[in-house]
Amino acid sequence: MRRNMIETVMGAVVLVVAVVFIVFAFRTTTIEGGDGGYVLLVEFDDASGLVSGTDVRMAGVKVGTVVSQRLNPDTYFAEVSLSIDESIKLPSDTSARIIPEGLLGGNYVALEPGGAEEYLSDGQQIQFAQGTINVVDLLGRFIFSAAETATSSGDGQ
């Protein structure tokens, strides 16, 4: 009888811990579907590492999220929709860049405001954009150019 009581108490403790964990997870997770802001469009030549829910930041502060992305069949660029907090007004010459969060992590969209007096409104497009930089490709180019330079300088001797 005592063993059944211990097993029952342990089961109840496990269930309470699971419920507390689930409540904590739901309270700390922010699920944003584009509500409470306005949508801007931006075209990147390479949008690798972006998914719906990716942060949009200015000066390191989150000001929005990536809502969706699709391939433009005419330009073959990635069209990305950004939901921006309605309290943030962006000048019409704002630029967007995709920046890696770290060596191992994902990317985020960094916005850099310009100096124009007009502001972007819902549905407008950010004109100045720089896509993802492929670090592996850059490293490969550097290695091959260094090897080529070493080979060509060795021929002249």
Backbone bond lengths (Angstrom), bond angles and torsions (degrees), N, CA, C in turn:
res aa  C-N    CA-C-N  psi(-1)  N-CA   C-N-CA  omega(-1)  CA-C   N-CA-C  phi
1 M - - - 1.448 - - 1.533 110.48 -
2 R 1.315 116.85 -41.51 1.457 121.23 -179.09 1.523 110.73 -64.57
3 R 1.331 117.82 -36.78 1.462 122.09 -179.82 1.524 110.28 -65.90
4 N 1.321 118.02 -40.24 1.465 120.91 178.54 1.528 110.89 -64.63
5 M 1.306 117.27 -36.61 1.461 120.88 179.56 1.535 110.56 -66.91
6 I 1.339 118.31 -40.98 1.467 122.13 178.66 1.522 110.10 -64.50
7 E 1.326 117.08 -43.18 1.468 120.52 178.84 1.528 111.03 -64.11
8 T 1.297 117.83 -38.08 1.463 122.17 178.75 1.523 110.76 -65.92
9 V 1.321 116.88 -44.08 1.467 121.11 179.17 1.531 110.19 -64.95
10 M 1.316 117.68 -43.23 1.468 121.22 179.19 1.532 110.62 -63.62
11 G 1.306 117.74 -40.47 1.467 121.44 176.95 1.519 111.54 -62.42
12 A 1.332 116.00 -42.04 1.462 120.24 178.52 1.531 110.79 -64.57
13 V 1.330 117.81 -40.28 1.465 121.56 178.35 1.534 110.26 -62.73
14 V 1.325 117.03 -43.29 1.470 121.05 178.44 1.527 110.42 -61.32
15 L 1.326 117.82 -43.79 1.466 121.25 179.00 1.526 111.66 -63.92
16 V 1.331 117.59 -41.18 1.468 120.88 179.13 1.530 110.06 -63.70
17 V 1.336 116.98 -44.44 1.470 120.75 178.73 1.526 110.34 -61.83
18 A 1.322 118.36 -41.35 1.464 121.95 178.89 1.525 111.11 -63.17
19 V 1.311 117.98 -43.18 1.466 121.78 179.32 1.529 110.21 -64.85
20 V 1.332 117.11 -43.00 1.465 120.81 178.35 1.533 110.11 -61.58
21 F 1.307 117.29 -42.44 1.467 121.32 178.83 1.523 111.20 -62.61
22 I 1.311 118.19 -43.91 1.464 121.95 -179.55 1.528 110.63 -64.58
23 V 1.332 117.51 -43.86 1.463 120.90 177.99 1.531 109.98 -62.33
24 F 1.311 117.37 -43.76 1.465 121.65 178.14 1.522 110.97 -61.04
25 A 1.323 117.10 -43.93 1.466 121.18 -179.50 1.527 111.31 -62.24
26 F 1.321 118.05 -43.13 1.459 120.84 -179.87 1.527 112.18 -69.04
27 R 1.306 117.44 -33.97 1.471 119.62 -179.26 1.516 112.63 -75.15
28 T 1.326 118.17 -32.48 1.461 120.69 -178.08 1.512 113.00 -89.10
29 T 1.308 118.06 -15.82 1.456 121.31 179.22 1.511 109.17 -88.19
30 T 1.354 115.38 129.83 1.454 119.47 176.45 1.511 108.10 -104.57
31 I 1.285 116.22 118.79 1.456 121.67 177.83 1.515 106.59 -107.29
32 E 1.349 115.00 113.33 1.442 119.36 -177.52 1.521 108.76 -115.76
33 G 1.282 116.30 130.54 1.447 120.67 179.71 1.506 112.34 -113.62
34 G 1.308 117.98 23.58 1.444 120.86 178.63 1.524 112.64 93.60
35 D 1.323 119.66 0.06 1.457 122.23 179.21 1.521 109.31 -75.38
36 G 1.325 115.61 148.69 1.445 120.27 175.14 1.512 113.76 79.89
37 G 1.324 118.65 17.86 1.446 121.19 179.67 1.510 111.15 -154.69
38 Y 1.319 114.84 -175.10 1.456 119.17 176.67 1.523 108.90 -116.82
39 V 1.323 116.21 156.25 1.460 121.85 -174.04 1.520 109.87 -102.74
40 L 1.328 115.70 131.80 1.462 122.87 173.28 1.520 108.38 -118.77
41 L 1.308 116.36 150.23 1.457 122.00 178.35 1.519 109.25 -109.07
42 V 1.312 116.14 147.52 1.465 121.50 175.67 1.519 107.74 -147.77
43 E 1.348 116.51 141.69 1.460 121.70 178.21 1.520 109.02 -109.08
44 F 1.339 115.41 126.04 1.455 122.03 177.57 1.519 109.27 -113.49
45 D 1.337 117.13 144.35 1.462 119.70 174.64 1.523 110.68 -71.96
46 D 1.328 116.61 -25.75 1.463 121.75 177.44 1.526 108.14 -147.70
47 A 1.321 116.59 114.89 1.465 121.44 -178.74 1.522 111.34 -110.21
48 S 1.321 116.99 32.00 1.461 121.13 179.87 1.520 110.72 -59.52
49 G 1.315 116.34 137.07 1.449 121.56 176.44 1.516 114.56 90.19
50 L 1.330 117.79 -3.97 1.463 120.16 176.91 1.522 109.68 -96.28
51 V 1.313 116.01 137.49 1.467 122.61 174.19 1.520 107.14 -138.38
52 S 1.309 116.39 166.28 1.466 119.74 176.07 1.526 109.00 -59.19
53 G 1.326 116.02 130.78 1.459 121.02 -177.97 1.510 113.96 99.71
54 T 1.342 117.60 -8.20 1.462 120.34 177.19 1.522 109.58 -62.51
55 D 1.327 116.81 142.43 1.466 121.87 -178.75 1.521 112.34 -66.19
56 V 1.319 115.46 146.02 1.461 124.13 166.40 1.524 104.83 -115.13
57 R 1.338 117.25 125.39 1.458 120.78 -173.11 1.528 111.81 -128.33
58 M 1.315 114.30 151.47 1.464 122.92 169.51 1.519 106.57 -129.13
59 A 1.332 115.92 127.57 1.465 121.23 -179.30 1.529 111.50 53.59
60 G 1.326 116.68 32.23 1.456 121.69 178.51 1.507 115.22 83.33
61 V 1.343 117.63 -1.18 1.463 121.85 -178.25 1.523 109.13 -104.42
62 K 1.322 116.52 132.87 1.463 121.06 -179.70 1.529 110.07 -68.19
63 V 1.345 115.73 124.63 1.464 121.17 179.22 1.526 111.93 -122.68
64 G 1.330 116.74 1.28 1.458 119.56 179.95 1.515 111.14 176.74
65 T 1.333 114.18 -170.88 1.460 120.81 179.97 1.521 110.27 -141.94
66 V 1.321 114.93 160.31 1.457 121.17 172.16 1.520 107.36 -77.94
67 V 1.340 116.67 126.69 1.457 120.88 -178.26 1.529 110.53 -92.43
68 S 1.329 116.28 -47.22 1.468 119.73 -178.59 1.514 109.63 -158.58
69 Q 1.315 114.96 168.77 1.460 121.08 174.22 1.514 108.98 -150.15
70 R 1.330 114.11 148.60 1.461 119.93 178.04 1.515 108.19 -152.83
71 L 1.324 116.24 162.61 1.453 122.03 178.39 1.517 109.34 -89.20
72 N 1.324 117.07 127.52 1.460 121.38 174.91 1.525 107.19 -77.89
73 P 1.349 118.64 116.19 1.461 120.41 -175.97 1.527 113.72 -69.12
74 D 1.321 118.18 -16.27 1.464 120.81 179.77 1.528 112.31 -87.50
75 T 1.337 116.72 -44.17 1.468 120.28 -176.72 1.524 113.09 -99.11
76 Y 1.338 117.15 -15.30 1.465 123.56 -175.22 1.533 112.34 61.74
77 F 1.309 116.13 26.94 1.452 122.28 173.65 1.525 108.38 -100.79
78 A 1.328 115.74 158.77 1.460 120.86 176.63 1.528 108.07 -84.74
79 E 1.325 116.76 121.57 1.465 121.91 175.03 1.526 108.04 -92.84
80 V 1.316 116.47 118.81 1.452 121.82 -176.25 1.529 108.77 -115.62
81 S 1.332 116.26 131.55 1.465 122.05 176.60 1.520 108.45 -99.78
82 L 1.330 115.30 129.46 1.463 121.79 -179.50 1.517 109.42 -115.17
83 S 1.320 117.05 133.20 1.454 121.73 173.00 1.525 107.19 -97.98
84 I 1.340 115.87 118.08 1.461 121.72 -176.01 1.523 109.32 -109.77
85 D 1.324 116.45 138.44 1.465 122.17 177.88 1.524 109.48 -53.66
86 E 1.326 116.35 132.10 1.467 120.94 -175.27 1.528 113.17 -63.64
87 S 1.323 118.82 -18.94 1.464 120.92 179.48 1.533 111.94 -80.21
88 I 1.335 117.53 -11.10 1.460 122.21 -179.54 1.530 108.69 -97.80
89 K 1.314 116.87 118.15 1.469 122.58 177.24 1.526 107.59 -104.05
90 L 1.338 115.99 121.33 1.459 120.89 -176.89 1.526 111.15 -103.73
91 P 1.338 117.80 131.52 1.462 120.43 175.48 1.529 110.92 -60.55
92 S 1.336 116.36 153.94 1.467 120.71 -175.37 1.523 113.10 -66.09
93 D 1.326 119.00 -17.62 1.463 121.07 178.42 1.532 112.74 -101.83
94 T 1.327 116.25 26.49 1.465 121.86 175.78 1.524 109.70 -64.58
95 S 1.322 116.95 144.27 1.462 121.00 176.49 1.529 109.92 -114.54
96 A 1.327 114.97 156.46 1.469 121.53 -179.19 1.524 109.06 -127.45
97 R 1.318 115.98 137.43 1.466 122.13 176.03 1.516 109.55 -133.87
98 I 1.318 115.73 147.46 1.466 120.63 172.78 1.522 106.69 -96.08
99 I 1.332 115.20 122.98 1.463 121.27 -174.41 1.525 109.30 -123.74
100 P 1.339 117.65 136.35 1.466 119.49 176.06 1.522 111.38 -70.76
101 E 1.340 115.64 141.20 1.470 120.22 178.63 1.513 112.06 -75.32
102 G 1.296 117.12 -28.34 1.458 121.14 -179.42 1.510 108.89 -173.87
103 L 1.318 115.87 -172.80 1.459 119.64 -178.58 1.520 112.59 -68.40
104 L 1.313 117.48 -32.38 1.458 120.88 -175.56 1.523 113.86 -106.56
105 G 1.321 116.64 -16.16 1.453 119.68 -168.08 1.510 115.03 -93.87
106 G 1.314 113.68 -169.10 1.445 121.77 -178.80 1.510 112.03 -83.67
107 N 1.318 114.73 -163.21 1.451 122.06 -177.54 1.520 110.48 -117.24
108 Y 1.313 115.37 168.49 1.460 121.46 170.93 1.519 108.20 -142.50
109 V 1.321 116.64 164.17 1.457 121.60 178.20 1.520 107.83 -97.41
110 A 1.328 115.83 123.02 1.462 121.55 178.09 1.522 108.58 -103.03
111 L 1.324 116.36 126.94 1.455 121.78 177.10 1.518 109.09 -102.35
112 E 1.336 115.71 136.25 1.456 121.39 176.97 1.519 107.78 -123.50
113 P 1.341 117.14 110.81 1.464 119.73 -176.97 1.519 111.52 -69.60
114 G 1.321 114.64 146.69 1.461 120.94 176.37 1.519 110.04 -94.29
115 G 1.329 114.96 -157.43 1.453 119.32 -177.25 1.518 113.92 -116.47
116 A 1.330 117.42 12.75 1.465 120.60 -178.38 1.526 110.78 -67.77
117 E 1.322 114.65 152.45 1.465 119.76 179.58 1.522 112.56 -85.98
118 E 1.345 117.45 -20.33 1.460 121.02 177.00 1.529 108.44 -86.23
119 Y 1.330 115.00 151.61 1.459 120.26 -178.99 1.527 110.71 -114.17
120 L 1.345 114.60 152.40 1.464 120.38 175.06 1.522 109.21 -73.86
121 S 1.324 116.22 144.19 1.459 120.57 177.53 1.517 109.36 -123.46
122 D 1.316 115.66 174.53 1.465 122.87 -175.84 1.524 111.27 -51.70
123 G 1.343 116.07 127.42 1.453 122.12 176.09 1.515 115.11 90.39
124 Q 1.327 118.10 -8.48 1.455 119.93 180.00 1.522 110.86 -78.79
125 Q 1.341 114.93 167.38 1.455 120.88 -176.06 1.523 110.88 -111.92
126 I 1.331 115.12 138.70 1.462 121.79 171.98 1.529 106.04 -78.52
127 Q 1.314 117.40 123.55 1.463 122.00 -172.27 1.530 113.56 -82.50
128 F 1.314 117.68 -31.08 1.460 121.10 -174.27 1.532 109.25 -105.04
129 A 1.346 116.01 116.12 1.468 119.66 -175.56 1.523 110.65 -142.87
130 Q 1.324 115.64 144.53 1.456 122.55 174.00 1.517 107.82 -127.87
131 G 1.320 116.12 124.30 1.457 121.31 -177.27 1.516 113.10 -77.88
132 T 1.313 114.68 -169.17 1.456 122.62 -179.43 1.513 110.98 -64.51
133 I 1.316 115.84 138.86 1.462 121.15 174.36 1.519 107.39 -96.68
134 N 1.328 116.37 123.93 1.454 122.00 -179.26 1.529 108.79 -83.88
135 V 1.320 116.64 102.69 1.465 122.37 -175.74 1.525 111.03 -65.43
136 V 1.324 117.94 -37.43 1.466 121.23 179.95 1.529 109.91 -64.32
137 D 1.334 116.92 -41.67 1.461 121.32 177.98 1.527 110.52 -63.81
138 L 1.341 117.33 -44.18 1.465 120.68 178.27 1.523 111.75 -61.47
139 L 1.314 116.97 -41.76 1.460 121.05 179.04 1.524 110.60 -64.11
140 G 1.330 116.78 -42.69 1.463 120.59 177.80 1.516 112.02 -61.61
141 R 1.321 117.20 -43.30 1.473 120.86 177.85 1.515 111.03 -62.21
142 F 1.337 116.72 -41.68 1.455 120.75 179.33 1.529 111.06 -62.18
143 I 1.321 116.34 -45.69 1.467 120.43 -178.79 1.518 110.50 -63.41
144 F 1.349 117.29 -44.98 1.463 120.00 -179.00 1.527 111.50 -68.47
145 S 1.319 118.63 -36.71 1.467 120.01 178.58 1.528 110.42 -70.16
146 A 1.335 117.19 -36.07 1.459 119.98 177.12 1.529 110.82 -66.84
147 A 1.331 115.72 -40.00 1.473 119.96 178.85 1.536 110.38 -67.09
148 E 1.333 116.41 -39.42 1.464 121.24 179.38 1.523 110.87 -66.55
149 T 1.326 116.99 -40.02 1.457 121.85 178.34 1.519 110.46 -64.84
150 A 1.332 116.67 -41.53 1.466 120.77 179.70 1.537 110.40 -65.91
151 T 1.331 116.71 -38.82 1.475 121.02 -179.44 1.524 110.41 -69.40
152 S 1.333 117.06 -43.73 1.468 119.43 -178.07 1.519 111.93 -71.07
153 S 1.326 118.69 -31.88 1.470 119.76 177.61 1.526 110.86 -74.84
154 G 1.304 117.96 -24.70 1.456 121.90 178.13 1.514 112.12 -77.17
155 D 1.350 119.38 -22.81 1.464 123.18 -179.75 1.522 111.83 -73.03
156 G 1.321 116.69 -27.94 1.455 120.89 -174.98 1.521 112.79 -77.80
157 Q 1.312 120.96 -7.89 1.468 122.42 -175.93 1.484 111.46 -90.36
